[in-house]
Amino acid sequence: HFAAYNGHTLTCEHLIRAGADVMATNQKGKTPSEVADGWMTRRVLKNREKEVMQEKSYHELLQKSGGVKVNRCKVCICGKAKTGKSTPKKSLKKGPLSALFQG
């Protein structure tokens, strides 16, 4: 709030990159963008607020939908070792190998 109130745009940008909460309120219930001095400082803070709100809405949608369905990928590792449970491990230790990705 201090950096925003005093119009220190670069300090606000550094604080945002360091993870500062732009939605935090002061004792009067104001966010940094609401007390910001100068249009540039206010714009930097408002842009980050917009990103935070989008992330929050995406997170809420994911929770409601039960999460993201992720495509799975099958990997086949082929080497010179004989078949068995330790084939991938032995193949990796022996040197060059080839992999086939299917997804």
N, C-alpha and C positions, 0 to 999 in steps of 0.2 A: 504494500500500500504506500509506503514511504517513497519508493522509486517512482511509482505511478503518479502520486500526488505532486511530486516535484518535477515531473516531465522527463525523467531519465529513461528515454526509450531504449538505449543500448543495454542499460542495466536490467530493464524489464525483459529484454530478449534473452540475456544471459540467464536470468532467473527462470524463465520459461524452459530453456534448454536443460537447466539443472533439475527440472521437475517441480517447479513452484506451482501451487494450486491457484489458478486464475479465478476460480469460483469461490475462494475463501472470502468471508465477509469480515469487516471490521466491527467495532463495538456498536456502530450505528447501522449495521446490516448492509453496508455498501461493499461491492466488489471493487477490485483495483481499477477496472475500466470506468466505473461510475465516479471515481475520485480523480481520474487521470487528468493531468494538465497537458494540453496540446493534442492536436488531432492525430499526429503520428503515433504517439504513445497509446492513445485511445484505440487507434486502428489495430495496432499490434496485439493489444489485449483482447479486443473484440474478435479478431480472427482466431485467436487461440480458444476463446470461449466457444465460438462456433464449432471448432474441431472437437472440443470436449463434449459438447452437446450431441454431436453426431456419433461419437464413440459410445456415449451413454445409450443413445437410442439403439445402436447396433447391438450393444451388449444385452439390452432388455429384449430385443427381438430374438436373439440367440437363445436366451433363457426360456422364453415362451415357446419357441419351436423345438426345444430339446437339443439344441446344439447344431453344429455343422456336420454334414455328412461328408466324410473325406474319402476320396478315391484311394483305393489301395493299389499298391504296386507289387508285382511279383518279380523276384530276382532269381536268375539261374546262374550260378557260378560254376564254371567248368575249368578243370585243371587236369594234371596228369596222375593224380592220386586215384587209388581204387575206390569203388563205391563203399559207402558206410557213413556212420554218423559224424565222423571227424573229417570227412572229405573237404568241406570248405576250409576248415582250419589248416589242414595239411597243404591244400592247394595254395593258400595265401602265403604259407611259409616257404614253399618251393620256388616261388618266383612268378614269372608272367602267367597271367590267367585272362580269360575272357568272361565277360558278363553280358547277359541278355536281359534287357529290361522290357517288361510287358506291362502296360497299364492302361 
